[in-house]
Amino acid sequence: MTFLSAWRLAFLVAPLGLLLAYLAAQRARQKTAVRFTSVDMLASVAPRRPGWQRHLPTAALIAALVVLVVGFAQPARAIRTPRQRATVLLVLDTSGSMVASDVAPSRLAAAQQGARNFVTALPSGVQLGLEAFSTGPRMLVAPTTDRAAVVAAIDSLRAGGGTATGDAISLALNAITALPPAADGKAAPAAIVLMSDGSPTIGTADQSPTQSADNAASAAKQAGVKVHTIAYGTATGTIDIGGQTIPVPADPAAMARIAALSGGQTFTAETASQLKSVYDQIGRAVGYDVHRREITAWFTGIGLAMAIAGAVAALIWTQRVA
C-alpha cells in the first residue's frame, strides 16, 4: 500500500498526544483518590465507575482518529489489469552457438521450454507473435491469439548460422508498427522479448553487427516499443565443429546494452530453472498494466465505525457520550 499524500501522516501526532494526555489524566486521578484516608468515606462520595470498560470509549476514539488520519493521507493499492490490446513478439536466437549444452540439455532446448511457459502465462487477450533469427530473421507466426500455432512453431526451431540481431529487432518492430491502431487511433501497447546467448555477429548493410543492433534498439525506443532481453548460457559454453571444440561464451553485456537503449529490462539465466523464473517475470511485465486505486473511503468508513462504537460504549458504561 502507498500514500498519495504521505506528508499528511504527520497528523498522527494528534491522536498520539491525546493518548499521552489521557494516560496522564488517569495517573493524576489515581493520586487524587489516594488522598482520601478513609476508604469508607471514599466509597460514599465517589460515584461508582465501571472497571476496564471505562477506557473503551477513549480507546475507540483514539483508534478512530488514527484510521481517519491514515485515510486523510490518501492510501492507494496497486491493481493489475490485463492488457487486452497488447502485442508481444518473441524473438528467438537460433544461431549455431545455441546448441551449446552449458544450459541443459542445450541453450536452444532450454529457451524453447521457457518460451512455452511464457506463452502459457500470458493473458488470452494478448496477441503473440514468434520470430526466429540466425544469419537472417524470419517471421514464423504473425501476432495472433492462437497460442497453439505459436507453440507449434517453437517446437520446430533448429539451430545453425550466424547472429543477425539488428535485423531481427528491425523485423519485429516492423511487424508491430504495421498492426492497425485501436478505435481511438492510438497504437496498442507492445513489447519485444529478445532471447539470445551473446553478441551479434552479422550487421546490416555497411554497419557493424553492434551498430546494427544499437540502431535497431534505438528505433524501437523511438516507436515506444521496449526490447526486453534474456541472455542465457555461461562464459564456459562450447560447441563441437568437425571434431574441434569451439568456445561460445554468453555475452550478457551485449544483451543489457540492447535493453538499455530501448528502455527495456535485461535478464540473465544460466540454468533452465532460472530461465523459467525470468519468463515468469517478463510475462507479468508485458501482460498487465498496474494502476494505483485510492482506498480512502475504506479507512474513512472504518474510522467512522470506530467513532460510533466509542460513542455507544460511552453511553453504556458512563451514561454520556464524552
ABEGO torsion letter per residue (X at the ends): XBBABAAAAAAAAAAAAAAAAAAAAAAAAAAAAAABABAAAAAAABBBBBBAAAAAAAAAAAAAAAAAAAAAAGBBBBBBBBBAABBBBBBBBABAAAABAABOABAAAAAAAAAAAAAAABBAABBBBBBBBBABBBBABBBBABAAAAAAAAAABBBEEBBBAAAAAAAAAAAAAABBBBAAGBBBBBBBBBBBAEBBABBBEABBAAAAAAAAAAAAAAAGBBBBBBBBEBAABBBBBGGBBBBBBBBAAAAAAAAAAAGBBBBBBABAAAAAAAAAAAAAAAABBBBBBBAAAAAAAAAAAAAAAAAAAAAAAAGBAX
